[in-house]
Amino acid sequence: MIRKDIRALSAYHVPDSSGMIKLDAMENPFVLSGGLQEAWLDTLKQVEINRYPDADMYDLREMIAQREGLDANQVLLGNGSDEIIQMLLLGNEPGTCVTPAPTFVMYNLMSQWVKRSVATVPLNKDFSLDANTFLQVCAREKAVIAFLACPNNPTGNLWSRETVEKIIREFRGLVVIDEAYAPFSEGTYTDLIAPSVMVLRTFSKMGWAGLRLGYVLGDAGVIADLNKIRMPYNINSLTQISARFFLQHNDVFAKQARDICHERSRMMASLMAMDDVEVFPSQANFILLRVKDADAIFVGLKEKNILIKNMHAQGGLLSECLRVTIGLPDENNAFLTALREVLL
Ligand SMILES: Cc1ncc(COP(=O)(O)O)c(C=O)c1O
């Protein structure tokens, strides 16, 4: 029989988006250009699909390490960064996990899967994080692991270096800095990597969400230990060969990230000009808004075939909040027009 506490959970819900302008999941909206698509499909022909994938993935880890100025033995790959979060929660010594609130929901959910208690530290009204409060909660709970999403999802802001450094200096457990939105952010904290500090990244937001590939950067000894609980062959052959190909064409995706940031500024300016819309600054590929009636606006947009994320049900600081992913210029224009109409 399945554990009672698992039976009491709700499964992660992915809404049906067929036929809609999809601005709900922080995906990169650009499709591959014809030439690149052809060249990529061509490389897939080399895959021997009857064989298990390369289990060690040295070449891929080396390519990623070089981008970060690290060694291949400081990189561990996961089936999306979600899988790595699960490995960290499984492998870290028993004890409480501390996260800010609100933040990425999977830290909390996966902690429950592995029977790890969670303590949350409310963000300030402007979504900044108070390092002293965070550290007090860590000490009170004798916490062993903390997740800091930098920039944070769903608020979009990046906590200051001062805040992050203070937490790292004074917290006695493992700090996981989740940089899922690094391609769109002004700052990165990879220079803080140490035996008790790891940096998590994903390729999902860069245009390869369908590949399911994430990685964690850390101290070589910690990575070696974590590798002991990695599923053999966790990254399939098609993903491995595709990732190597896409990394060789990184300039395409880097340009797309710059275009997304440009669109973000344009969206931000248009949203700020609207009455009854509070817009929060973002260093990610989405924007958080607060409106008067989030449920009604979410439904109104959906009726106009635009799918965004309604955060209202989470309550607290997210009351009346909506999160919109930056799409293609036409999609963003459609969203802005529809929002103006439903706000009336
Ligand atoms: C902060 C953060 N970390 C990790 C992830 C998971 O990414 P992946 O697609 O690599 O599992 C997300 C997804 O939205 C996220 O927002």
The ligand as an ORCA input file, in Angstrom:
! r2SCAN-3c Opt
* xyz 0 1
  C      13.563     27.857     -9.288
  C      13.357     26.634    -10.120
  N      14.195     25.601     -9.975
  C      14.046     24.481    -10.696
  C      13.031     24.352    -11.614
  C      12.882     23.040    -12.333
  O      13.464     23.058    -13.571
  P      13.689     21.739    -14.441
  O      12.844     21.917    -15.648
  O      15.145     21.719    -14.749
  O      13.286     20.551    -13.605
  C      12.126     25.394    -11.801
  C      11.035     25.251    -12.759
  O      10.194     26.069    -12.952
  C      12.292     26.569    -11.028
  O      11.457     27.601    -11.141
*
